[in-house]
Amino acid sequence: MNKLFAALLALLASGAALAQMTEGEVRKIDKDNGKITIKHGEIKNLDMPPMSMVFKAEPAGLLDKVQVGDKVRFRAEKVGGTYTVTAIEK
């Protein structure tokens, strides 16, 4: 029963994470420094208005999924005081 409950919690958490995805457009990719610049809409979980800004990518391999000009959905979080993209999809 505990495994079922844990699986249900994980499913609910993943749904909540998807709900926090923000739309944007990739403006610049800096693979050497693990950073990405995105022009984005409001990021509700960070209480951030629409703007263009540089984010750290964690893991850095996320940068291999996108190119400059791509329309994306992404999740950003504040990790250790740094605004960080933790998920991204075209």
HELIX and SHEET records of a PDB file:
HELIX    1   1 ASN A    2  ALA A   19  1                                  18    
HELIX    2   2 LYS A   31  ASN A   33  5                                   3    
HELIX    3   3 LYS A   44  LEU A   46  5                                   3    
HELIX    4   4 ALA A   60  LYS A   65  5                                   6    
SHEET    1   A 6 THR A  22  ASP A  30  0                                        
SHEET    2   A 6 LYS A  35  HIS A  40 -1                                        
SHEET    3   A 6 MET A  51  ALA A  57 -1                                        
SHEET    4   A 6 THR A  82  GLU A  89  1                                        
SHEET    5   A 6 LYS A  71  VAL A  79 -1                                        
SHEET    6   A 6 THR A  22  ASP A  30 -1                                        
END                                                                             
